[in-house]
């Protein structure tokens, strides 16, 4: 019996991208690999995971997908029931065939998958789409080993009193952190308590000999990885970003893509970038999930305008009404700025005209910026983003972190201007950030190249799944 790995993503854009790239790399190692998608995604946008195969299962929302659910909670509840039954049917249908599944790799947020795999007698290996640092915080916090610092005492005027923020103790590769630098789910579940619970439950059942795959690389998070290996078989196999194509994309016109685009991409922004000088454009995007309110959107617009750099700003169609057109109409008409509902982000980051990335610091965006060597302005909002932003500035020196004004509760225009200038103007600070970003680009590419640390770790995982398939074959004889 040959090894055959079934890969189960979380069916959202940010979670699918890295695990699709993982499936491609695993299949390119000669391991039969099948990626699962939903029937709705397969019908409406499809997934190209070649050389991995693709199969569709039900998530309970076959006609309308996530958008047809009444809310996040309703979607997750129906998904767990429908997808469990549908995945079990897919596995069971091949039990006696030559291409039976022998191992399941699943997004660590999809906690309904391991019970299905166990019932079918298959090992289930979690794949983390977060940084190792964030995963370690969730894991050690849940186990009671890591304490979150208390909030500063309020002052009479309602501020924080000016008191120095207390810090957590350094622990197993995690550096000291202020409360505001922790992933927000450890003290505030926010509007999505079910997602927060899923985040904290990750790796709860993994033991010292159990595999956990991380979308990171050893040079980037070596100390945290070493700490995690005390509790699980933690292996970094990233960045799961299609980096090699970047070397030839500009020359061939070939789009750089993960192969799982759940929204329609347009390339007018690439033609616009083609008209701009080298490293002069600030690229602004807050990902596929985060939203800014009208006040924060206006502050961001004013800060970008004051910085005086051409900018490409992605504002999703659902948030378009927040854009202050009275401020932007003139500058967009002149060609000094462009606002689009979505764009091919990898192509943008690979473009020589882009000089910085104003980002929410979701992990995909952070790894992509590091992988393409683009300096960052980190404007973290919630979940894992504050921890990522901290590390971008303090651990990796690949960007600067915008500070939210405590009184206003948002990033003010002057702070946006300061940060953009800090990484794009000429000077020692900008030069140091650009050099660090370039260094991390080289290290990221080396990690996934043949013989690199992540490539070797993936080879080790291949040996594990092949050995498991051999044992399963022996048991059937």
Secondary structure, DSSP 4 states (H G I P E B T S, - for coil): ---EEEEE--SSHHHHHHHHHHHHHHHHTT-EEEEEEEHHHHHHT----TTSEEEEE--S-TTTGGGGSSSHHHHHHHHHHHHHHHHHHHHHTTTTSTT---EEEEETT-TTHHHHHHHTT-EEEEEE-S-HHHHHHHHHHHTT--PPPPPPPPPTTSS-TTPPPPBPPPBTTBPP-BGGGS-GGGT--TT-HHHHHHHHHTTTT--TTSEEEESS-HHHHHHHHHHHTTTSEEEE----S--TTHHHHHHH-PPP--S--SS----HHHHHHTTSPTT-EEEEE-TTT----HHHHHHHHHHHHHHT--EEEE--GGGGGGS-HHHHHHHHHTTSEEEES---HHHHHHSTTEEEEEE---HHHHHHHHHHT--EEE---STTHHHHHHIIIIIS-SEEEPPPBTTTTB--HHHHHHHHHHHHSSSHHHHHHHHHHHHHHHHHHHHHSTTSHHHHHHHHHHHHHHHHHHHHHHHH-
